Amino acid sequence: MIFEQLNDIACKTYLIMNDKDNRAILVDPVISKVQEYIGLMQEKGWNLTHVIDTHTHADHISAGPLLKDMSGCEYIMHELAPAQCVTRRVKDGDVLRLNDMEIKILHTPGHTRDSVTLLVDGKALTGDVLFLDEGGGGRDDLPGGDSSQHWKSLEILRKLPDYIMVYPGHDYAGRTPSTIGEQKRRNPHLKERSQKEFSEYIDDLKLGPEDWMKDVLKANYDCTRDPQAVGIPEDNRACEIKGMVEGEDKEPEVSYISREELQKELISAESKPTLLDVREDEELKGRLGYIEGIINIPIGSLASRIHEMDPYKDKKIVVICRSGARAAAGARILESAGFENVSVLKGGMLEWRKQE
């Protein structure tokens, strides 16, 4: 499976593909990026077959209706979604068998009545019900929001296996995707509390929706194809509830190893480190290549394939990617699974190739 986050903005769009064919699925596409999505499909020779919106968005206009018109793809949302242009409606427990892949639907209302979480290949695409770390989750004071329902949805997510990776609908601070287990330790929305305590926590934030957000909701209810239908402020964090778990406002530190240090260990160490490259297969064939002897597990699959690393649990593991960001996420996944001797190649393959 190919899994990528496409956008360079706070609103996240996810590409899901079965690498056996050229059929693509987009989750939560943004109308301002439509030409980029279409250009990518044309460049790669891919066929967009499905668009899924995890909920009715309040901070941006969905590209779902326009992409449906342009490509003929199916447009999928929860059965409570008010948009009339949706071509396929789903409910809790449904399993979508799309392009030979299974995507399980969890109805996770709270931020909106129609919010869903998608489970696919060890990943949870949580929309706005759960963000990362101190970002908490989506606000509950918009039309259709309900903090008591949100609490129930978070309890569902808390019961998922700890290794499941969380990929939210928004991130405003460059946070690294991590596991449910890690989010239970670091995200205030997943802190153990009663329904009453959670509602009080939400009420204390006193957010208050802005009028333009209600206009965006209406535009998405109406299936607008106009990217200028609503004036949306730039650099807004409108959907995020800011919270903080005491003493846990930073990501856990990871250890780094320099290019020079790794070269020495590969040449002279009695017990050479195990090299785990978390890039996609296609990247290994590119100009940066790869270091001989690597194990390749793409970051999006690492949580579900963590058992493949069990033979190396007592050895030193060096995690590698293009620049170091994905490798840091990979190191955290390994550490949360009990691996104790894990380092990240500082600067990734970009730094490794500088000597050449």
HELIX and SHEET records of a PDB file:
HELIX    1   1 ILE A   31  LYS A   33  5                                   3    
HELIX    2   2 VAL A   34  LYS A   44  1                                  11    
HELIX    3   3 GLY A   64  SER A   71  1                                   8    
HELIX    4   4 ASP A  133  GLY A  135  5                                   3    
HELIX    5   5 SER A  147  ARG A  158  1                                  12    
HELIX    6   6 ILE A  180  ARG A  186  1                                   7    
HELIX    7   7 PRO A  188  LEU A  190  5                                   3    
HELIX    8   8 GLN A  195  LEU A  205  1                                  11    
HELIX    9   9 ASP A  211  TYR A  221  1                                  11    
HELIX   10  10 ARG A  259  SER A  268  1                                  10    
HELIX   11  11 ASP A  281  LEU A  284  1                                   4    
HELIX   12  12 ILE A  299  LEU A  302  1                                   4    
HELIX   13  13 ILE A  306  TYR A  312  5                                   7    
HELIX   14  14 ALA A  325  SER A  336  1                                  12    
HELIX   15  15 GLY A  348  TRP A  352  1                                   5    
HELIX   16  16 ARG A  353  GLN A  355  5                                   3    
SHEET    1   A 6 ILE A   2  GLN A   5  0                                        
SHEET    2   A 6 TYR A  14  MET A  17 -1                                        
SHEET    3   A 6 ARG A  23  VAL A  27 -1                                        
SHEET    4   A 6 ASN A  47  ILE A  52  1                                        
SHEET    5   A 6 GLU A  74  HIS A  78  1                                        
SHEET    6   A 6 ARG A  88  VAL A  90  1                                        
SHEET    1   B 5 VAL A  95  LEU A  98  0                                        
SHEET    2   B 5 MET A 101  HIS A 107 -1                                        
SHEET    3   B 5 VAL A 116  VAL A 120 -1                                        
SHEET    4   B 5 LYS A 123  GLY A 127 -1                                        
SHEET    5   B 5 MET A 165  PRO A 168  1                                        
SHEET    1   C 5 SER A 255  ILE A 257  0                                        
SHEET    2   C 5 VAL A 342  LEU A 345  1                                        
SHEET    3   C 5 ILE A 317  ILE A 320  1                                        
SHEET    4   C 5 THR A 274  ASP A 277  1                                        
SHEET    5   C 5 ILE A 295  ASN A 296  1                                        
END                                                                             
